[in-house]
Amino acid sequence: MKLYLTRCSVIDCVGDALQPFAATVVINEGRIEKIDPTGEPPPGADVLDLGGAYLLPGLWDVHCHPSLMIPDPQRVSYFHTEAERTLLAVRNTSAALRVGVTALRAVSEANFIDVALRETYANRQPSGLWKKGYDDKRLFGPRLFCAGPAIRITGGHGATGRIDTLYLQEFIEADGPEEIRKAARRCIKMGVDWLKLFITGGIAGSRESMYEVQMSEAEMEAACEVAHNKGLKITAHTGCSEAAKIGVRAGLDCIEHGYELDDEACELMAEYGVYYCPTLSVTQDEAYMRRWEWPEYSIQRALAGAELHRRSFERAVRAGVKIVNGADLNPIAETAIPEIEWVVKAGFSPAQALIASTRNPAEMCGAADRLGTIEPGKLADLIAVPQNPLENISALREVKLVLKEGEVVVNCLDR
């Protein structure tokens, strides 16, 4: 059955100079069939009147960890079972969908929980005889693009305690090109869409530094070769310019964080077509850190790098690096929109911020043929907000309508 969205102010995210335009959007079998500036729905049609609300592509957060608990100074999560972490991930991701985040890229998740969620939200689980009972009882969540557990060297980024998690494989530790190849191949075997490396230390953790280059060029090249031979992409947690340059030359498709990027690193990323996910919230959002009770040493280390991080973002923008937005903080429903606000505070226009949260992530994830813009033929993953986000990006905080593949997930238009 067709669904007509009438009196829309459409921000399609197709070009770079975004301007709302009035239209009726026709959805058929989960896809956008028509964008009609003048059309009226036929009598008896299924209609949602947006009353002039702004219709946008669904938002993306491309750096998330669905079940990760940070901070965790008491090491509670070290003793979570896989079932407990899976339930946390379901709550986290399904809540994100309800605030308009229709697609996620999970970049380090224990026990391939993200892959299981991807299949479940796509209605590919349960299977076998169970499927008969659940075809019409789907669990709704965003689209997921998954990396499974990240690959790190022994004692690499995040290995700050003297114990490992009891029930979960949080990371895969590997040393040397051949071990890295095997770890990468295991991730591919388990169904990932991306590979994720930790090639430096972090900015806020203990016993590590963002300036540590923790993987050799040969190790990075091995992982990149395995990913690309399979037609997959690969990204890396990257703190500093030195590691970014090695990683880009080794074949990385995306740099995460980039707390310290010099002009050479940014120009190299632009030359090689490498995307940049800056995760500015990690160093900028002190209010978040204190609300979620980060250890004081973590807060101080993160804030000390805030200006450096902003300058790296500015350099990347000037160099022409393609930016994609992701917060790296939980809960996703609370942090994804503020990350979009942070890139605007750091110098992006609202239009650039929207493109970095819609079209660019879809392109990066190889889904631009079906997602990321409002165009005929695309899947109808859409959101609506009452105010114009091109005038005030914080308008994204008030999502009144969420559609995933044409199905209404949230409808508060009359409230």
Residue pairs with C-beta under 8 A, 6 or more apart in sequence:
1 46
2 26
2 27
2 28
2 33
2 45
2 46
3 26
3 27
3 28
3 46
3 47
3 48
3 406
4 24
4 25
4 26
4 27
4 41
4 45
4 46
4 47
4 48
5 24
5 25
5 26
5 27
5 47
5 48
5 50
5 55
5 382
6 24
6 40
6 41
6 47
6 48
6 49
6 50
7 22
7 24
7 49
7 50
7 51
7 52
7 53
8 22
8 23
8 24
8 25
8 50
8 52
8 53
8 54
8 55
8 384
9 20
9 21
9 22
9 50
9 52
9 53
9 54
9 55
9 388
10 20
10 21
10 22
10 23
10 25
10 35
10 54
10 55
10 374
11 18
11 19
11 20
11 54
11 55
11 56
11 354
11 374
11 389
11 390
12 18
12 21
12 35
12 57
12 373
12 374
12 375
13 56
13 57
13 354
13 355
13 358
13 359
13 372
13 373
13 374
14 359
14 373
14 374
14 375
16 351
16 352
16 355
17 351
18 351
18 354
18 355
18 390
19 390
20 54
20 388
20 390
21 37
22 37
23 35
23 36
23 37
24 35
24 36
24 37
24 39
24 40
24 41
25 32
25 34
25 35
25 36
25 55
25 374
25 382
26 32
26 33
26 34
26 35
26 36
26 39
26 41
27 33
27 380
27 403
27 406
28 406
29 406
30 379
30 380
30 405
30 406
30 407
31 377
31 378
31 379
31 380
31 405
31 406
32 374
32 375
32 376
32 377
32 378
32 379
32 380
33 376
34 376
35 374
35 375
35 376
41 47
48 401
48 408
48 411
48 413
49 413
50 384
50 401
50 413
51 413
53 384
53 385
53 386
53 400
53 401
53 413
54 384
54 385
54 386
54 387
54 388
54 389
54 395
55 374
55 382
55 383
55 384
55 401
56 354
56 358
56 374
56 382
56 383
56 384
56 385
56 389
57 358
57 359
57 371
57 372
57 373
57 374
57 381
57 382
57 383
58 100
58 101
58 102
58 103
58 142
58 358
58 371
58 381
58 382
58 383
58 402
58 403
58 404
59 100
59 101
59 102
59 103
59 336
59 337
59 340
59 357
59 358
59 383
59 396
60 101
60 102
60 103
60 104
60 105
60 324
60 325
60 326
60 357
60 358
60 361
60 362
60 372
61 96
61 101
61 103
61 104
61 105
61 325
61 326
61 327
61 332
61 335
61 336
61 339
61 357
62 104
62 105
62 107
62 145
62 277
62 324
62 325
62 326
62 361
62 364
62 365
63 105
63 107
63 256
63 277
63 279
63 326
63 327
63 328
64 96
64 104
64 105
64 106
64 107
64 326
64 327
64 328
64 330
64 332
64 336
65 106
65 107
65 108
65 109
65 328
65 330
66 88
66 89
66 92
66 93
66 104
66 106
66 109
66 113
66 114
66 117
66 332
67 85
67 86
67 88
67 89
67 92
67 109
67 110
67 113
68 77
68 108
68 109
68 110
68 330
69 76
69 77
69 80
69 88
69 330
70 329
70 330
71 292
71 293
71 294
71 295
71 298
72 78
73 295
75 161
75 163
77 85
77 165
78 161
78 163
78 164
78 165
78 166
79 165
79 166
79 167
80 88
80 165
80 167
80 168
81 167
81 168
82 110
82 111
82 113
82 167
82 168
85 110
85 111
85 113
85 168
86 113
86 116
86 117
89 109
89 113
89 114
89 117
90 117
90 139
90 141
92 330
92 331
92 332
92 333
93 104
93 117
93 121
93 141
93 142
93 144
93 332
94 139
94 140
94 141
95 331
95 332
95 333
96 104
96 141
96 142
96 331
96 332
96 333
96 336
97 140
97 141
97 142
97 402
97 404
97 409
98 333
98 402
98 409
98 410
99 333
99 336
99 337
99 399
99 402
100 337
100 383
100 385
100 396
100 399
100 402
101 142
101 332
101 333
101 336
102 142
102 143
102 381
102 383
102 402
102 404
103 142
103 143
103 144
103 145
103 361
103 362
103 365
103 367
103 371
103 381
104 142
104 143
104 144
104 145
104 332
105 144
105 145
105 146
105 147
105 194
105 326
105 361
105 365
106 114
106 144
106 145
106 146
106 147
107 147
107 150
107 194
107 196
107 235
107 256
107 326
108 147
108 149
108 150
108 170
108 171
108 196
108 237
109 146
109 147
109 148
109 149
110 149
110 165
110 168
110 169
110 170
111 149
111 168
111 169
112 146
112 148
112 149
112 190
112 191
112 192
114 144
114 146
114 147
114 148
115 144
115 146
115 148
115 190
115 191
115 192
116 125
117 141
117 144
118 143
118 144
118 145
118 146
118 193
119 125
119 191
120 139
120 141
121 139
121 140
121 141
121 142
121 143
121 144
122 143
123 135
123 138
126 133
126 134
140 404
140 409
142 404
143 371
143 381
143 404
145 193
145 194
145 365
145 367
146 191
146 192
146 193
146 194
147 187
147 192
147 193
147 194
147 195
147 196
147 235
148 187
148 190
148 191
148 192
148 196
149 169
149 170
149 171
149 172
149 187
150 171
150 172
150 196
150 197
150 198
150 237
151 171
151 172
151 173
151 174
151 180
151 183
151 184
151 187
151 195
151 196
151 197
151 198
151 223
152 158
152 159
152 171
152 172
152 173
152 174
152 197
152 198
152 214
153 173
153 174
153 175
153 198
153 214
153 215
153 219
154 173
154 174
154 175
155 173
156 171
156 173
156 198
156 201
156 214
156 215
157 198
157 200
157 201
157 202
157 205
157 208
157 214
157 237
158 170
158 171
158 198
158 202
158 205
159 171
159 173
160 205
160 206
160 207
160 208
164 170
171 198
172 183
172 186
172 187
174 180
174 182
174 183
175 219
176 219
177 218
177 219
177 221
177 222
178 222
180 215
180 219
180 222
180 223
181 222
181 223
181 225
181 226
183 223
184 195
184 222
184 223
184 226
184 227
185 226
187 195
188 195
188 226
188 227
188 230
188 232
192 232
193 232
193 233
193 365
194 227
194 232
194 233
194 234
194 235
195 223
195 226
195 227
195 232
195 233
195 234
195 235
196 234
196 235
196 236
196 237
197 215
197 220
197 223
197 234
197 235
197 236
197 237
197 247
197 252
198 214
198 215
198 236
198 237
199 213
199 214
199 215
199 220
199 236
199 237
199 238
199 243
199 246
199 247
200 209
200 210
200 211
200 212
200 213
200 214
200 237
200 238
200 239
200 240
200 243
201 208
201 209
201 210
201 211
201 212
201 214
201 239
202 208
202 210
202 237
202 239
203 210
203 239
203 257
203 259
203 282
203 283
203 301
203 302
203 305
203 309
204 282
204 294
204 298
204 299
204 301
204 302
205 298
205 301
206 297
206 298
209 239
210 239
210 240
210 257
210 259
210 260
210 305
211 239
211 240
211 242
211 260
212 239
213 240
213 242
213 243
213 246
214 243
215 243
217 246
217 249
217 250
220 236
220 246
220 247
220 250
220 251
220 252
221 250
221 251
223 234
224 234
224 250
224 251
224 252
225 251
227 233
227 234
227 251
228 234
228 251
233 253
233 254
233 364
233 365
233 366
234 251
234 252
234 253
234 254
235 252
235 253
235 254
235 255
235 256
235 277
236 243
236 247
236 252
236 254
236 255
236 256
237 256
237 257
238 244
238 247
238 255
238 256
238 257
238 258
239 257
239 258
239 259
239 260
240 259
240 260
240 261
241 260
241 261
241 262
241 264
241 265
244 255
244 258
244 261
244 265
244 268
244 269
245 264
245 265
245 268
247 255
248 255
248 265
248 268
248 269
248 272
248 274
249 268
249 272
252 274
253 274
253 275
253 364
254 274
254 275
254 276
254 277
254 324
254 364
255 261
255 269
255 274
255 275
255 276
255 277
256 277
256 279
256 326
256 328
257 277
257 278
257 279
257 282
257 309
257 328
258 265
258 276
258 278
258 309
258 312
258 313
258 316
259 283
259 305
259 308
259 309
259 312
260 305
260 308
260 309
260 312
261 269
261 312
261 315
261 316
262 315
263 315
263 319
266 312
266 315
266 316
266 318
266 319
266 321
267 319
268 274
269 276
269 316
269 319
269 321
270 319
270 320
270 321
273 322
274 321
275 321
275 322
275 323
275 324
275 360
275 364
276 316
276 321
276 322
276 323
276 324
277 323
277 324
277 325
277 326
278 309
278 312
278 313
278 316
278 323
278 343
279 326
279 327
279 328
279 339
280 309
280 310
280 313
280 339
280 342
280 343
280 346
281 288
281 327
281 328
281 329
281 335
281 338
281 339
281 342
282 302
282 309
282 327
282 328
282 329
283 302
283 303
283 305
283 306
283 309
284 306
284 309
284 310
284 342
284 345
284 346
285 329
285 338
285 342
286 299
286 303
288 329
288 335
288 338
289 298
289 299
289 302
290 299
294 302
310 346
313 323
313 343
313 346
313 347
314 346
314 347
316 323
317 323
317 347
317 348
322 360
322 363
322 364
323 343
323 348
323 352
323 356
323 360
324 356
324 357
324 360
324 361
324 364
325 336
325 339
325 340
325 343
325 353
325 356
325 357
325 361
326 336
326 339
327 335
327 336
327 338
327 339
329 335
329 339
337 394
337 396
337 397
340 353
340 354
340 356
340 357
340 393
340 396
341 353
341 393
341 394
343 352
343 353
343 356
344 350
344 353
344 393
348 356
350 389
350 390
350 391
350 392
350 393
351 390
353 393
354 389
354 390
354 393
358 372
358 373
359 368
359 372
359 373
360 372
361 372
362 368
362 370
362 371
362 372
362 373
363 372
370 377
370 378
370 379
371 378
371 379
371 381
372 378
374 382
379 405
379 406
380 403
380 405
380 406
381 403
381 404
381 405
382 401
382 402
382 403
383 399
383 401
383 402
383 403
384 399
384 400
384 401
384 413
385 395
385 396
385 398
385 399
385 400
386 395
386 398
386 400
387 395
387 398
388 395
389 395
389 396
399 410
400 410
400 411
400 412
400 413
400 415
401 408
401 410
401 411
401 412
401 413
402 408
402 409
402 410
403 409
